[in-house]
Amino acid sequence: MVEPVIAPTDAAQPEATAVPVEVVPTVVSDSAPTAVAPTNETRWRNQQLERQVFPQLTNFFTSSADLYWYDPVNQQHVILGTIGGIFPAQAQFKLAHSGAIALEIPYQINQSFGLTALSPALIERINAAGYSDWVETYVILTPEMAAL
């Protein structure tokens, strides 16, 4: 059997063209990447271990309890004053620094719980942390506190 012979064609063969290559400089650094600073909200949540949000605001009663606010800018737990009577809680958590169980309470600045005369310096700290009308505060849960 004879193999057919393929004749060369007159059609021009495509020519290879050079594609320009872009050279990107490589920057070498001896330092580690800078970590992003946590937000004030993140700093506050980091104080709350095992946080359990209640399905709805839950009223509790206390004869007397210190109301605390965590200042995320200065990273300090600050007493705003003492509350008594019925108060709403929105969550329960364990404080990271002490292990005490606490109740998270929404506080309308200079309005709620009869605490209406916070010092201007304290108001300035609250504003510097990004709060203006409401702030999350907490009380330490004691055996005498009861959910209503």
N, C-alpha and C positions, 0 to 999 in steps of 0.2 A: 504494500500500500504506500502511495506516495503522499507525502505531507504537502499541503498547499503552501505556497510561498506568499508571504505578505509583503507587498511592495511598499516602500516608504512613501509617505504622502508629502505634498508640498505645503501642508498647513503649518503655520508657524507654531512652534512650541512656546508655551508661556514661560517668561523669564522670571526667575526668582528676584524679588525686590527686598532690599534690606529694610527692616522695621526699626525705627529709632528706639533705643532703650533709654528710659529715664533713670538716672542714677539718683537714689535717695540717700542722703547722708545718714549715717548711723551715729546717734549720740550715746556715748557711754558715760554712765554716772556711777560714782562710788556710793551714793546715798540711796537709802531705801525710799520707796514712795511715801509721800506724806499722807497720813491718815486724815480722813475727814472728821472734823470736830463734831461730837454728838449734839443734837438739838436740845433745847431746854426740855421739851417733851420727853425725849429719850432719857435724859438724865433723871427726870422724875420717875419714869417707868422703871428705870434700873434700881430704884429704891424699893420697888414693890415686887417681892418674890411671891410666886404662887397666887397671883391676882385672880380673883373670881368676881366677875361682874354679875350683879343681881339682875334678874329679868326685868325688874322695874325698881324705882326708888323704894326703899324699905325704911319705914320709920322705926327709930329706936328711942329709948328713953334713958336719960342719965340724970342723976342728981347734981353731978359736977364732973366735968372733964376738960382737960386742956385741949384747945384746938391748935393744931400745928399746921404750918405750911412749909414745904420744902422749897428753898430758894435755889434754883438750879444754876444761877450765875455764880453765887458764892459757895454753893454746895453745902448749905447749912439747913438744919431743921430749926424753924423759928416758931416760938409760941405766939399766936395772935391774941389769945385771951382764954377765958374760961367760959364754957357753955353749960347750960342746964336745961332740962326739959326734953321736949321731943325734937329730934333732928332727923333729916333724911340721909340715908347712906346709899351710895351707888355701887360700891364694891367692897370686898374684904381682901386683905393681903397681909403678908408677913414683911415687916421692915427688914431690909437688908443689913442695916448696921447693928440691930439689936435682937432680931428674931421675934420681937413682940408682934402680936396680931393687931391689926389696925382696921378701921373703917374709913373709907374714902368718902368725903362729904363735899358737895358743891357749896361754895360760899360766895355770896354776892358781897363784894367789897363795901365795907362800911354800911351794910344793910341787914345782913342775916344774924340771927341769934342774939340780938342786942349788942353785938360788937360793932358799934357805929363810930368809934373814935380812934381808929388806927393812926399812929403817928405819921406825919408827913414823910419822915425818913423811910418808914416801912412801906408806905404807898409808893414811894419812889423806887424802892427795891422791887416791888411787885410789878410796877410798870416797866422797869428795866428788863425784867424776865419775859416781857411780852404780854402781860395780862392787863386788862383795864377794868372790866366790870365783874367778871366771875373768875374764880380760881379754885382748883381742887385742893382741898385741905384734908386733914385726917385727925382722928382721935384714936388713942390706944383702947382697944376693947378690954373691958373689965367684967368680972362676973356679975356685977350689979346692973350692967346694961342689958336691956331686954328689947327684943324686936316686938313691935306692936302689930 
